[in-house]
Amino acid sequence: MAQIFAYILHKNGVIDDTARELLAVARKIDASATPTALVLGAGSELASACAAAAGAYAQVWKVDNAALAYPNAEVVRKALVKLVPAGSIVLMAHEHFGMDLAPGLAIRMDAAFVSDLVDIEDLDGGLLKAVRQEFGGAVHSHVTVDLSTGAVITARPGSFQAKEEAAAGGQVADKSGAVEDLAGRRDFIEVVAAEVGDVDITKSEVLVSCGRGFEEQDNLAIAFELAKAMGADVSCSRPIVDAKWLEKARQVGTSGQTVKPKVYMACGISGSFQHMGGIKGNPFIVAINKNPKAPIFQVADVGIVADVLEFIPELTEKIKEGA
Ligand SMILES: Cc1cc2nc3c(=O)[nH]c(=O)nc-3n(C[C@H](O)[C@H](O)[C@H](O)COP(=O)(O)OP(=O)(O)OC[C@H]3O[C@@H](n4cnc5c(N)ncnc54)[C@H](O)[C@@H]3O)c2cc1C
């Protein structure tokens, strides 16, 4: 079996929740595998991220290079091509950075490419039977992937449950010498932080999140009623902000806020990876959607097939009666 690597996202020295999810993906591909975490960056933040990765992975490969101080998929791709042995399997999260990095990496490694993996059915004679999503989750495709020349696989955040495990006490190997010249043609300029409004949803423990399923701005009032009854805050998907129904500070997702609630109620939200990419900390997800095939049901702990405009007022009434 090929060596399995997991590319670890990290920020300010803290590794992303997807780091442990990729471990679950690796174990599903090969239960006996000892996957290696790839942690690239620069300086003291990298050192903290490596220490955190070593809590989950038995092997960590660290690359410390000034060119890797800021997220730049072109430069990371160059580093990985030099670092990862031919024929390996490289896993990463299916979010905006992984989508930028993975396709070109697969081409440079001459390896198979699988994007938006949501499940693995089987591994049979070197053929991986994988389930992935296409067309924004409208279609599930079942594919077989020949792993014999390696693969680059992006896994949808939240689709593979990270297991609670004892600290791995992993070894960190410094591989910086393997990737010296990392000049790229595009440069990182700056991170533009999302504006903060009157509600800081990044601190909320319970979120009632509204999507396009609300149909009209006036209908959002029922979400605020429910949130009030539950002691929750209201957040939303991007189309709600684009339509100027709610302010940008309430948007959850890769181009909005990253939230870490205990409970996340996704109401009339399809569950795009850009939206789900903003939900961290493995919250209890309740999804209300009138389409039983909506991708959000893949990651929900409780799924309710219903019209939000009918279900939410009823739920609010029940909560008020019980209070
Ligand atoms: C670069 C980039 C960055 C992005 N960043 C973000 C981001 O940060 N956050 C974000 O959210 N999106 C982001 N997006 C947009 C993202 O791709 C999706 O388009 C968006 O998340 C969809 O929002 P939605 O789920 O509300 O709408 P839709 O995908 O239209 O889903 C609406 C859902 O509501 C259901 N529905 C309809 N009517 C009802 C009803 N009456 N009752 C119950 N259910 C109903 C439908 O079945 C459907 O599943 C980004 C896109 C790009 C290209």
The ligand as an ORCA input file, in Angstrom:
! r2SCAN-3c Opt
* xyz 0 1
  C     -15.452     32.029     -3.812
  C     -16.759     31.694     -3.153
  C     -16.888     31.903     -1.806
  C     -18.103     31.597     -1.162
  N     -18.202     31.806      0.170
  C     -19.349     31.470      0.802
  C     -19.477     31.623      2.207
  O     -18.577     32.128      2.886
  N     -20.636     31.242      2.784
  C     -21.689     30.718      2.067
  O     -22.718     30.383      2.665
  N     -21.580     30.558      0.741
  C     -20.453     30.943      0.092
  N     -20.385     30.804     -1.254
  C     -21.610     30.431     -1.993
  C     -21.852     28.926     -1.994
  O     -21.205     28.333     -3.093
  C     -23.354     28.614     -2.109
  O     -23.857     29.225     -3.277
  C     -24.162     29.109     -0.908
  O     -23.585     28.612      0.304
  C     -25.585     28.598     -1.016
  O     -26.352     29.177     -0.010
  P     -27.723     28.511      0.434
  O     -27.458     27.134      0.958
  O     -28.424     29.473      1.323
  O     -28.544     28.480     -0.925
  P     -28.903     27.274     -1.891
  O     -27.718     26.496     -2.266
  O     -29.743     27.870     -2.978
  O     -29.807     26.318     -0.981
  C     -31.072     26.676     -0.531
  C     -31.624     25.420      0.131
  O     -32.860     25.730      0.714
  C     -33.763     24.662      0.465
  N     -35.079     25.258      0.495
  C     -35.679     26.069     -0.418
  N     -36.870     26.486      0.019
  C     -37.037     25.907      1.249
  C     -38.077     25.958      2.225
  N     -39.177     26.712      2.032
  N     -37.930     25.227      3.355
  C     -36.825     24.454      3.556
  N     -35.811     24.406      2.681
  C     -35.912     25.128      1.551
  C     -33.357     24.095     -0.864
  O     -33.748     22.720     -0.953
  C     -31.853     24.263     -0.830
  O     -31.217     23.094     -0.328
  C     -19.186     31.084     -1.897
  C     -19.035     30.858     -3.272
  C     -17.846     31.176     -3.890
  C     -17.724     30.916     -5.372
*
